[in-house]
Amino acid sequence: MTAASLKRIKAVSWKEFVQIKRDKRSLGMALAIPIFMLLIFGYGLSLDIDHVRTLVWNQDASSKVTRDFLLNFKNSKYFRIVGYTDNYRDIQKKIDNGDIMMALVIPKDFSQYLESGKVAPLQLIVDGSDANTATIAIGYVRSVVAGYNVNLLTQAFRERGLEPVNTVDARMRVWYNMGLVSTWFIIPGVIAMIIMIISALLISLTIAREWERGTMEQLISTPVKGPELIIGKFIPYFVIGFFDLTVGVVMARFLFGLPFRGSYMLLAILSSLFLTGALSLGIFISVIARTQLMASQLASLATLIPTMLLSGFIYPIFNMPKVVQAITYLIPARYYIVVLRGLFLKGNGMAVMWDEALFLLLFAFFMFILAVRRFRKKVA
Amino acid sequence: MFERVKAILIKEFKQIFRDPRMKTIIFISPLIQIILFGYSANKDITYVPTAIFDRDNTKESREFIRKFTYSKYFVPLRYLTEDKQENEVLDKGQVSLVIRLDRGFGRDLKAGKQADIQLVFDGTDSNTAMVIMSYTNTIIGGYQQDILKERAEVAGFINTVPSVDLRDRAWFNGNLISRNYYLPGVISTIVTVMSLLLSAMAIVKEKEIGTMEQLTVSPLQPLELIIGKLLPFAVIALIQVILITVLGVLWFRIPLRGNLFFLLFATCIYLFTTLGIGLFISTISSTQQEAMMSVFLFYMPTVLLSGFAYPISNMPLVIQWSTFVNPLRYFMVIIRSVFLKGVGIEVLWTQLLPLLFIGLTVISLSYLRFRRRLA
């Protein structure tokens, strides 16, 4: 790269900076949207399912056995008994309205069955509309019942003065996110999403606007060459992207209490790769879109939706159909999110993440080449 | 008046569809989205990548492990032989769970002593980890019961041991397929973003290229202008709803238990709000980029705080209150109820009323502002 070329890049960047600065609102939003998003995700949204709203119909309320049985639910943070009822109509109405998630029905001879050493049925009615929450809630009830049954068996042994009553004891340990806080899981994904959206969307709209207004032709007729123009346009958005990343990391650390167990240097390097790829993608989109409306549609289709759905941001990739899993390999955010989680939660280094790093490098490299070539073709 | 509205309607449709790619985007992109959502947005954990570290390797330990591997969820991807592999598979994210049995497991179990099992979960995805934990709890509980029952049988009193038998039944979505819950929601988010974006950007574009002045000097009244400008987007949105619904029902087998016409009616009421906001954004934006960013700033919290992916009941109380002004919150309930519960206006009027109220407020305020701007 010659000195003249550097000078031209500088000029283009400078022009872009001035233009962004003049458009106060867009700049403000490029900085405010990330903060806003992090706040909503960090404070507002939780994937943790606890305090499942439960209605109880205890047809055998006079017995101590059922009251003791219900204590298992009352004392668990996973359930919140919101009320008692004595008919099915009430259950139906409350489930229809969404007031309760599930209803526990204890039949009237429940204690009698148990006291005479028989199998007592327990009915559970769950609102299955939100299948995920329902599955988890059923799982909680199953564990409670399993625990209760083991206790009954142990008791039977004790009553007869028989040993042995011990079986297995499971020691569960949770790594990386001991408290199972969903914020820890979501925030790194939000950072990746912000960078992808802000950078790709912003740059594709700006350049589409230049095409729309015809100022791109003016730029092209100057001595600035294609790659110089692209790099020049790049730099201001790169700065904004990095600023957003910094805001994200600072908020994650100090507001949401996430750990950061990896290296900041590695974060900077791998984020630059991702950012370069995302910005190149934005330029590529603007070149094929030509109008801002089209660019906004394409950008959201090419960046927002895949980043939200196919990156493992919320939905685990290993649960998707094989074909969809194969597609996720083409989504750069997939690798970046693994990197971010690795750095924040696991303290991974290059030894573990070299393949993700490699993919990010390839993404940045090919996207940049593609953007430059497409740009040249369009100009010619 | 009718003539003039018609004229601007025709102009608007021509303008939207002049770019053939726009046609593709408007009708194909919702379909792509619904397919992506249908296949990826799935939190049902049916596959748990598992590593097994059996240092005991006795008949008992192998039998215990079979309880996991024979269940349909746990898939043993790795068999570990060394301590350090435990770190490796979890760091790399290859497995979500390591089951480890140390030496002496079988011996302790046979002797009636407490036999230890170690389970290490990758807690990164806390939600998934919790589901997997509850699966393991159930399996281990079942295993404990089996052993005790076996011993009770040997001791001869198995028939007198009581137990509780859980019979669970899920309403509305018997097989607990989360797709049935998500896809109707996706329809509402697509309608939201499309109607917002198209209306806001179309009006700002006229401002940006200066043709808005031409329209204002024409004999068109502001109201006629607005109707002509917004109606095409309402039509497009309704067509999108029909398209996505058809695809969802035919391809993904989403049950549509309620009335499609009621759904379209509710969509029309919902569109008052989104088109109204689009109109409002167009009055505060001077460039399409500004409009786009404003749309995004509105769209994001609207979707996140609508109960679409995150249950409202899980949110902090203050945020829960704030969702009462969120129009999508009501539309989300309506669309899901129509699909899954098959209820109609007799139940859903409680959602329709606030929706109508918000819609009328938003669109009249935006209209007033737009007229003032025009003057």
HADDOCK unambig.tbl for C-alpha pairs under 7 A between the chains (distance, minus, plus):
assign (segid A and resid 25 and name CA) (segid B and resid 290 and name CA) 6.81 0.50 0.50
assign (segid A and resid 26 and name CA) (segid B and resid 290 and name CA) 5.70 0.50 0.50
assign (segid A and resid 26 and name CA) (segid B and resid 293 and name CA) 6.83 0.50 0.50
assign (segid A and resid 29 and name CA) (segid B and resid 293 and name CA) 6.87 0.50 0.50
assign (segid A and resid 33 and name CA) (segid B and resid 297 and name CA) 6.53 0.50 0.50
assign (segid A and resid 44 and name CA) (segid B and resid 315 and name CA) 5.39 0.50 0.50
assign (segid A and resid 44 and name CA) (segid B and resid 316 and name CA) 6.31 0.50 0.50
assign (segid A and resid 44 and name CA) (segid B and resid 319 and name CA) 6.45 0.50 0.50
assign (segid A and resid 45 and name CA) (segid B and resid 310 and name CA) 6.19 0.50 0.50
assign (segid A and resid 45 and name CA) (segid B and resid 315 and name CA) 5.80 0.50 0.50
assign (segid A and resid 46 and name CA) (segid B and resid 310 and name CA) 6.65 0.50 0.50
assign (segid A and resid 46 and name CA) (segid B and resid 314 and name CA) 6.12 0.50 0.50
assign (segid A and resid 46 and name CA) (segid B and resid 315 and name CA) 6.57 0.50 0.50
assign (segid A and resid 47 and name CA) (segid B and resid 127 and name CA) 6.14 0.50 0.50
assign (segid A and resid 47 and name CA) (segid B and resid 310 and name CA) 6.43 0.50 0.50
assign (segid A and resid 48 and name CA) (segid B and resid 127 and name CA) 5.94 0.50 0.50
assign (segid A and resid 114 and name CA) (segid B and resid 162 and name CA) 4.98 0.50 0.50
assign (segid A and resid 114 and name CA) (segid B and resid 163 and name CA) 6.63 0.50 0.50
assign (segid A and resid 117 and name CA) (segid B and resid 160 and name CA) 4.37 0.50 0.50
assign (segid A and resid 117 and name CA) (segid B and resid 161 and name CA) 4.76 0.50 0.50
assign (segid A and resid 117 and name CA) (segid B and resid 162 and name CA) 3.97 0.50 0.50
assign (segid A and resid 118 and name CA) (segid B and resid 160 and name CA) 6.63 0.50 0.50
assign (segid A and resid 118 and name CA) (segid B and resid 161 and name CA) 6.68 0.50 0.50
assign (segid A and resid 118 and name CA) (segid B and resid 162 and name CA) 4.65 0.50 0.50
assign (segid A and resid 118 and name CA) (segid B and resid 163 and name CA) 6.64 0.50 0.50
assign (segid A and resid 119 and name CA) (segid B and resid 162 and name CA) 5.51 0.50 0.50
assign (segid A and resid 119 and name CA) (segid B and resid 163 and name CA) 4.94 0.50 0.50
assign (segid A and resid 119 and name CA) (segid B and resid 164 and name CA) 5.69 0.50 0.50
assign (segid A and resid 119 and name CA) (segid B and resid 165 and name CA) 6.44 0.50 0.50
assign (segid A and resid 120 and name CA) (segid B and resid 163 and name CA) 6.21 0.50 0.50
assign (segid A and resid 120 and name CA) (segid B and resid 164 and name CA) 4.83 0.50 0.50
assign (segid A and resid 120 and name CA) (segid B and resid 165 and name CA) 5.92 0.50 0.50
assign (segid A and resid 121 and name CA) (segid B and resid 164 and name CA) 5.85 0.50 0.50
assign (segid A and resid 121 and name CA) (segid B and resid 165 and name CA) 4.76 0.50 0.50
assign (segid A and resid 121 and name CA) (segid B and resid 166 and name CA) 6.12 0.50 0.50
assign (segid A and resid 122 and name CA) (segid B and resid 164 and name CA) 6.60 0.50 0.50
assign (segid A and resid 122 and name CA) (segid B and resid 165 and name CA) 5.84 0.50 0.50
assign (segid A and resid 122 and name CA) (segid B and resid 166 and name CA) 4.89 0.50 0.50
assign (segid A and resid 122 and name CA) (segid B and resid 167 and name CA) 6.00 0.50 0.50
assign (segid A and resid 123 and name CA) (segid B and resid 166 and name CA) 6.11 0.50 0.50
assign (segid A and resid 123 and name CA) (segid B and resid 167 and name CA) 5.00 0.50 0.50
assign (segid A and resid 123 and name CA) (segid B and resid 168 and name CA) 5.99 0.50 0.50
assign (segid A and resid 124 and name CA) (segid B and resid 167 and name CA) 6.02 0.50 0.50
assign (segid A and resid 124 and name CA) (segid B and resid 168 and name CA) 4.51 0.50 0.50
assign (segid A and resid 124 and name CA) (segid B and resid 169 and name CA) 6.16 0.50 0.50
assign (segid A and resid 125 and name CA) (segid B and resid 168 and name CA) 5.91 0.50 0.50
assign (segid A and resid 125 and name CA) (segid B and resid 169 and name CA) 5.05 0.50 0.50
assign (segid A and resid 125 and name CA) (segid B and resid 170 and name CA) 5.91 0.50 0.50
assign (segid A and resid 126 and name CA) (segid B and resid 169 and name CA) 6.13 0.50 0.50
assign (segid A and resid 126 and name CA) (segid B and resid 170 and name CA) 4.62 0.50 0.50
assign (segid A and resid 126 and name CA) (segid B and resid 171 and name CA) 6.04 0.50 0.50
assign (segid A and resid 127 and name CA) (segid B and resid 170 and name CA) 5.71 0.50 0.50
assign (segid A and resid 127 and name CA) (segid B and resid 171 and name CA) 5.16 0.50 0.50
assign (segid A and resid 127 and name CA) (segid B and resid 172 and name CA) 6.78 0.50 0.50
assign (segid A and resid 128 and name CA) (segid B and resid 170 and name CA) 4.88 0.50 0.50
assign (segid A and resid 128 and name CA) (segid B and resid 171 and name CA) 5.20 0.50 0.50
assign (segid A and resid 128 and name CA) (segid B and resid 172 and name CA) 5.70 0.50 0.50
assign (segid A and resid 128 and name CA) (segid B and resid 173 and name CA) 4.89 0.50 0.50
assign (segid A and resid 128 and name CA) (segid B and resid 174 and name CA) 6.57 0.50 0.50
assign (segid A and resid 128 and name CA) (segid B and resid 176 and name CA) 5.80 0.50 0.50
assign (segid A and resid 129 and name CA) (segid B and resid 172 and name CA) 5.85 0.50 0.50
assign (segid A and resid 129 and name CA) (segid B and resid 173 and name CA) 5.46 0.50 0.50
assign (segid A and resid 129 and name CA) (segid B and resid 181 and name CA) 5.72 0.50 0.50
assign (segid A and resid 129 and name CA) (segid B and resid 340 and name CA) 6.88 0.50 0.50
assign (segid A and resid 130 and name CA) (segid B and resid 178 and name CA) 6.20 0.50 0.50
assign (segid A and resid 130 and name CA) (segid B and resid 181 and name CA) 5.60 0.50 0.50
assign (segid A and resid 131 and name CA) (segid B and resid 176 and name CA) 4.56 0.50 0.50
assign (segid A and resid 131 and name CA) (segid B and resid 177 and name CA) 5.58 0.50 0.50
assign (segid A and resid 131 and name CA) (segid B and resid 178 and name CA) 4.54 0.50 0.50
assign (segid A and resid 131 and name CA) (segid B and resid 181 and name CA) 6.94 0.50 0.50
assign (segid A and resid 132 and name CA) (segid B and resid 43 and name CA) 5.96 0.50 0.50
assign (segid A and resid 132 and name CA) (segid B and resid 44 and name CA) 5.64 0.50 0.50
assign (segid A and resid 132 and name CA) (segid B and resid 178 and name CA) 5.91 0.50 0.50
assign (segid A and resid 136 and name CA) (segid B and resid 131 and name CA) 5.89 0.50 0.50
assign (segid A and resid 139 and name CA) (segid B and resid 134 and name CA) 5.51 0.50 0.50
assign (segid A and resid 139 and name CA) (segid B and resid 135 and name CA) 6.72 0.50 0.50
assign (segid A and resid 140 and name CA) (segid B and resid 134 and name CA) 6.26 0.50 0.50
assign (segid A and resid 142 and name CA) (segid B and resid 138 and name CA) 6.29 0.50 0.50
assign (segid A and resid 143 and name CA) (segid B and resid 134 and name CA) 6.65 0.50 0.50
assign (segid A and resid 143 and name CA) (segid B and resid 137 and name CA) 5.75 0.50 0.50
assign (segid A and resid 143 and name CA) (segid B and resid 138 and name CA) 5.16 0.50 0.50
assign (segid A and resid 145 and name CA) (segid B and resid 164 and name CA) 6.79 0.50 0.50
assign (segid A and resid 146 and name CA) (segid B and resid 138 and name CA) 6.47 0.50 0.50
assign (segid A and resid 146 and name CA) (segid B and resid 141 and name CA) 5.10 0.50 0.50
assign (segid A and resid 146 and name CA) (segid B and resid 142 and name CA) 6.57 0.50 0.50
assign (segid A and resid 147 and name CA) (segid B and resid 141 and name CA) 6.17 0.50 0.50
assign (segid A and resid 149 and name CA) (segid B and resid 163 and name CA) 5.34 0.50 0.50
assign (segid A and resid 149 and name CA) (segid B and resid 164 and name CA) 6.38 0.50 0.50
assign (segid A and resid 150 and name CA) (segid B and resid 144 and name CA) 6.68 0.50 0.50
assign (segid A and resid 150 and name CA) (segid B and resid 145 and name CA) 5.60 0.50 0.50
assign (segid A and resid 152 and name CA) (segid B and resid 162 and name CA) 6.69 0.50 0.50
assign (segid A and resid 152 and name CA) (segid B and resid 163 and name CA) 6.74 0.50 0.50
assign (segid A and resid 153 and name CA) (segid B and resid 148 and name CA) 6.60 0.50 0.50
assign (segid A and resid 153 and name CA) (segid B and resid 161 and name CA) 6.43 0.50 0.50
assign (segid A and resid 156 and name CA) (segid B and resid 161 and name CA) 6.50 0.50 0.50
assign (segid A and resid 164 and name CA) (segid B and resid 112 and name CA) 4.94 0.50 0.50
assign (segid A and resid 165 and name CA) (segid B and resid 112 and name CA) 6.67 0.50 0.50
assign (segid A and resid 166 and name CA) (segid B and resid 112 and name CA) 5.52 0.50 0.50
assign (segid A and resid 166 and name CA) (segid B and resid 113 and name CA) 5.49 0.50 0.50
assign (segid A and resid 166 and name CA) (segid B and resid 114 and name CA) 5.17 0.50 0.50
assign (segid A and resid 167 and name CA) (segid B and resid 109 and name CA) 6.12 0.50 0.50
assign (segid A and resid 167 and name CA) (segid B and resid 112 and name CA) 6.42 0.50 0.50
assign (segid A and resid 167 and name CA) (segid B and resid 113 and name CA) 6.65 0.50 0.50
assign (segid A and resid 167 and name CA) (segid B and resid 114 and name CA) 5.32 0.50 0.50
assign (segid A and resid 167 and name CA) (segid B and resid 115 and name CA) 6.23 0.50 0.50
assign (segid A and resid 167 and name CA) (segid B and resid 144 and name CA) 6.13 0.50 0.50
assign (segid A and resid 168 and name CA) (segid B and resid 114 and name CA) 5.49 0.50 0.50
assign (segid A and resid 168 and name CA) (segid B and resid 115 and name CA) 4.61 0.50 0.50
assign (segid A and resid 168 and name CA) (segid B and resid 116 and name CA) 5.83 0.50 0.50
assign (segid A and resid 168 and name CA) (segid B and resid 117 and name CA) 6.93 0.50 0.50
assign (segid A and resid 168 and name CA) (segid B and resid 144 and name CA) 6.68 0.50 0.50
assign (segid A and resid 169 and name CA) (segid B and resid 114 and name CA) 6.40 0.50 0.50
assign (segid A and resid 169 and name CA) (segid B and resid 115 and name CA) 6.02 0.50 0.50
assign (segid A and resid 169 and name CA) (segid B and resid 116 and name CA) 5.07 0.50 0.50
assign (segid A and resid 169 and name CA) (segid B and resid 117 and name CA) 6.04 0.50 0.50
assign (segid A and resid 170 and name CA) (segid B and resid 116 and name CA) 6.04 0.50 0.50
assign (segid A and resid 170 and name CA) (segid B and resid 117 and name CA) 4.68 0.50 0.50
assign (segid A and resid 170 and name CA) (segid B and resid 118 and name CA) 5.85 0.50 0.50
assign (segid A and resid 170 and name CA) (segid B and resid 119 and name CA) 6.87 0.50 0.50
assign (segid A and resid 171 and name CA) (segid B and resid 117 and name CA) 6.00 0.50 0.50
assign (segid A and resid 171 and name CA) (segid B and resid 118 and name CA) 4.91 0.50 0.50
assign (segid A and resid 171 and name CA) (segid B and resid 119 and name CA) 6.05 0.50 0.50
assign (segid A and resid 172 and name CA) (segid B and resid 118 and name CA) 6.09 0.50 0.50
assign (segid A and resid 172 and name CA) (segid B and resid 119 and name CA) 4.79 0.50 0.50
assign (segid A and resid 172 and name CA) (segid B and resid 120 and name CA) 6.01 0.50 0.50
assign (segid A and resid 173 and name CA) (segid B and resid 119 and name CA) 6.10 0.50 0.50
assign (segid A and resid 173 and name CA) (segid B and resid 120 and name CA) 4.84 0.50 0.50
assign (segid A and resid 173 and name CA) (segid B and resid 121 and name CA) 6.20 0.50 0.50
assign (segid A and resid 174 and name CA) (segid B and resid 120 and name CA) 5.70 0.50 0.50
assign (segid A and resid 174 and name CA) (segid B and resid 121 and name CA) 4.71 0.50 0.50
assign (segid A and resid 174 and name CA) (segid B and resid 122 and name CA) 6.06 0.50 0.50
assign (segid A and resid 174 and name CA) (segid B and resid 123 and name CA) 5.45 0.50 0.50
assign (segid A and resid 175 and name CA) (segid B and resid 120 and name CA) 6.90 0.50 0.50
assign (segid A and resid 175 and name CA) (segid B and resid 121 and name CA) 6.06 0.50 0.50
assign (segid A and resid 175 and name CA) (segid B and resid 122 and name CA) 5.36 0.50 0.50
assign (segid A and resid 175 and name CA) (segid B and resid 123 and name CA) 5.48 0.50 0.50
assign (segid A and resid 176 and name CA) (segid B and resid 122 and name CA) 6.73 0.50 0.50
assign (segid A and resid 176 and name CA) (segid B and resid 123 and name CA) 5.75 0.50 0.50
assign (segid A and resid 176 and name CA) (segid B and resid 124 and name CA) 6.00 0.50 0.50
assign (segid A and resid 177 and name CA) (segid B and resid 123 and name CA) 4.83 0.50 0.50
assign (segid A and resid 177 and name CA) (segid B and resid 124 and name CA) 5.55 0.50 0.50
assign (segid A and resid 178 and name CA) (segid B and resid 123 and name CA) 6.56 0.50 0.50
assign (segid A and resid 180 and name CA) (segid B and resid 123 and name CA) 5.92 0.50 0.50
assign (segid A and resid 180 and name CA) (segid B and resid 126 and name CA) 4.60 0.50 0.50
assign (segid A and resid 181 and name CA) (segid B and resid 126 and name CA) 6.00 0.50 0.50
assign (segid A and resid 182 and name CA) (segid B and resid 125 and name CA) 6.91 0.50 0.50
assign (segid A and resid 182 and name CA) (segid B and resid 126 and name CA) 5.27 0.50 0.50
assign (segid A and resid 182 and name CA) (segid B and resid 127 and name CA) 6.62 0.50 0.50
assign (segid A and resid 185 and name CA) (segid B and resid 124 and name CA) 5.59 0.50 0.50
assign (segid A and resid 185 and name CA) (segid B and resid 125 and name CA) 5.32 0.50 0.50
assign (segid A and resid 185 and name CA) (segid B and resid 126 and name CA) 6.64 0.50 0.50
assign (segid A and resid 205 and name CA) (segid B and resid 289 and name CA) 6.19 0.50 0.50
assign (segid A and resid 292 and name CA) (segid B and resid 288 and name CA) 6.93 0.50 0.50
assign (segid A and resid 293 and name CA) (segid B and resid 201 and name CA) 6.78 0.50 0.50
assign (segid A and resid 294 and name CA) (segid B and resid 22 and name CA) 6.97 0.50 0.50
assign (segid A and resid 309 and name CA) (segid B and resid 40 and name CA) 6.32 0.50 0.50
assign (segid A and resid 309 and name CA) (segid B and resid 41 and name CA) 6.36 0.50 0.50
assign (segid A and resid 310 and name CA) (segid B and resid 40 and name CA) 6.64 0.50 0.50
assign (segid A and resid 315 and name CA) (segid B and resid 41 and name CA) 5.92 0.50 0.50
assign (segid A and resid 315 and name CA) (segid B and resid 42 and name CA) 6.01 0.50 0.50
assign (segid A and resid 315 and name CA) (segid B and resid 43 and name CA) 5.89 0.50 0.50
assign (segid A and resid 319 and name CA) (segid B and resid 45 and name CA) 6.47 0.50 0.50
assign (segid A and resid 319 and name CA) (segid B and resid 46 and name CA) 6.72 0.50 0.50
assign (segid A and resid 319 and name CA) (segid B and resid 47 and name CA) 5.98 0.50 0.50
assign (segid A and resid 320 and name CA) (segid B and resid 39 and name CA) 6.74 0.50 0.50
assign (segid A and resid 320 and name CA) (segid B and resid 40 and name CA) 5.66 0.50 0.50
assign (segid A and resid 321 and name CA) (segid B and resid 39 and name CA) 6.93 0.50 0.50
assign (segid A and resid 346 and name CA) (segid B and resid 91 and name CA) 6.51 0.50 0.50
assign (segid A and resid 348 and name CA) (segid B and resid 91 and name CA) 6.90 0.50 0.50
assign (segid A and resid 352 and name CA) (segid B and resid 92 and name CA) 6.20 0.50 0.50
